[in-house]
Amino acid sequence: MDELRRRYLAQQAELGGSEVILPEGAAGPRGGGTEPASGPSPAPRWMVGAPPIPGPGLAVTSPEAVLLGNDLLALETLDQIAERIRTTSCCALCPGRSNAVPGEGDPRARMVLVGEGPGATEDATGRPFVGQAGALLDGILQAIDVPRNSVYITNIVKCRPPQNRKPLPDEIAACIPYLHRQLDVIRPRVILALGGTAGEALLGTRKSLGELRGKVHTYNGIPLIVTYHPAALLRNPNWKKPTWDDVRIARQLLDR
């Protein structure tokens, strides 16, 4: 078994998959030959058993008046937005940070992933999703053939809340205009909200994660899928399989 196939099967097991899927012709045709089987090309491995794309959910438009009021529309690149984040104190979280964590990735990303806020490792490094949860997220992205360096990853708030608590409403309100501007600059094809806090903030609603999952919401016309935060999967492995389904829905939308 080659190394790529071995890694895929390991990731599939880690994400809660019960079936073992090999590419067409991986074991050779019947009779023990080595020539690949003829016929149409198989579906991508991540697509086997993937759920269908669900129906529509909420549709929201980002509050452009907030961006105008904060003069963020003058920031035309992600680097300019990141510099503003690093040099500005906009809420009570900022004085306690070691580093602000604006986000990182491809400025032309087709997919943007949005979490809740930085943790201890992210605060120390200034990079998003680099701890245990980040390693799991990297594996999930690899399993759907979307390399981490091809996406953009950020958070609702850009500074670490004390003891990794959930950001308070006023902290979210002060920081989310940066996220609105980042999304406006990138204009991705799909947004994946990691966790209920991210989903609620982006959609401007108060609903449970269960109510937000399983629908294709839209943010400024961009499909938005809500799923579990990778850190939650570390606490409860039973959530890995539904997360895998959510992520594959987002992946299908990416190819539309």
HELIX and SHEET records of a PDB file:
HELIX    1   1 GLU A    3  GLU A   14  1                                  12    
HELIX    2   2 ARG A   45  MET A   47  5                                   3    
HELIX    3   3 GLU A   64  GLY A   69  1                                   6    
HELIX    4   4 LEU A   72  ALA A   74  5                                   3    
HELIX    5   5 LEU A   78  THR A   87  1                                  10    
HELIX    6   6 CYS A   94  GLY A   96  5                                   3    
HELIX    7   7 ALA A  120  THR A  125  1                                   6    
HELIX    8   8 GLN A  132  ALA A  143  1                                  12    
HELIX    9   9 ARG A  148  SER A  150  5                                   3    
HELIX   10  10 PRO A  162  ASN A  164  5                                   3    
HELIX   11  11 PRO A  169  ILE A  186  1                                  18    
HELIX   12  12 GLY A  196  LEU A  203  1                                   8    
HELIX   13  13 LEU A  209  LEU A  212  1                                   4    
HELIX   14  14 PRO A  230  ARG A  235  1                                   6    
HELIX   15  15 PRO A  237  TRP A  239  5                                   3    
HELIX   16  16 LYS A  240  LEU A  254  1                                  15    
SHEET    1   A 7 PRO A  56  VAL A  60  0                                        
SHEET    2   A 7 VAL A 216  TYR A 219  1                                        
SHEET    3   A 7 ILE A 222  THR A 227 -1                                        
SHEET    4   A 7 VAL A 190  LEU A 194  1                                        
SHEET    5   A 7 MET A 111  GLY A 115  1                                        
SHEET    6   A 7 TYR A 152  ASN A 155  1                                        
SHEET    7   A 7 GLU A 104  GLY A 105 -1                                        
END                                                                             
